Amino acid sequence: MNNVIVNRVANSKLETIDLESFISDNERVTFDLKKWLKNDLVLIEKDFRENLRNHDWKQYKNKFLSIVCSNEAIIPDWALLLVSSYLKKEEIKHVIGSLELLENILISDAINNYNFSNYQNKAVIIKGCSNKFIPKSSYSLLIDKLQPVVKSIMFGEACSSVPVYKKSKS
């Protein structure tokens, strides 16, 4: 008996999209305003502006920042905008909000800036397993970009995928 094992998945014309590949490896950092508040609670404008001027913003080069205040202090919006302005001067990608919001924005930007035309009329599988956090919202954005161009979309692994979309033949 001459039984040859054939890898039908490797020989298929199925294109795999791994959302993990859209995620940058740049370090994520939380910038906490709490450290610049008097008694961790009150923002003194003069002191705050002085801290901004003297802070080493270059230390965040090639990092992504989440700007937050980790305690119950009420921070005026202008203070958050000032931090954002200093980061913008250094061309540091940042958001005012949580690390989870930062991840959502980063992957959304990557998907929106990706050229999906190379998947024109192809069968595509969106990889289901990942070692990194993939925001659920990124899947709907990916469907939004893929569905107009592909022949079909499946989700999971090639050996056990779930059909999601198939272009009608009309």
HELIX and SHEET records of a PDB file:
HELIX    1   1 ARG A    8  ASN A   11  1                                   4    
HELIX    2   2 LEU A   19  PHE A   22  5                                   4    
HELIX    3   3 LEU A   33  TRP A   36  5                                   4    
HELIX    4   4 GLU A   45  ASN A   54  1                                  10    
HELIX    5   5 TRP A   57  TYR A   60  5                                   4    
HELIX    6   6 ASP A   77  LYS A   89  1                                  13    
HELIX    7   7 LEU A   99  ASN A  112  1                                  14    
HELIX    8   8 PHE A  116  TYR A  119  5                                   4    
HELIX    9   9 SER A  137  LEU A  146  1                                  10    
SHEET    1   A 4 GLU A  15  ILE A  17  0                                        
SHEET    2   A 4 ALA A 123  LYS A 127  1                                        
SHEET    3   A 4 SER A 152  GLU A 157  1                                        
SHEET    4   A 4 SER A 160  LYS A 166 -1                                        
SHEET    1   B 3 GLU A  27  ASP A  32  0                                        
SHEET    2   B 3 LYS A  63  VAL A  68  1                                        
SHEET    3   B 3 HIS A  94  ILE A  96  1                                        
END                                                                             
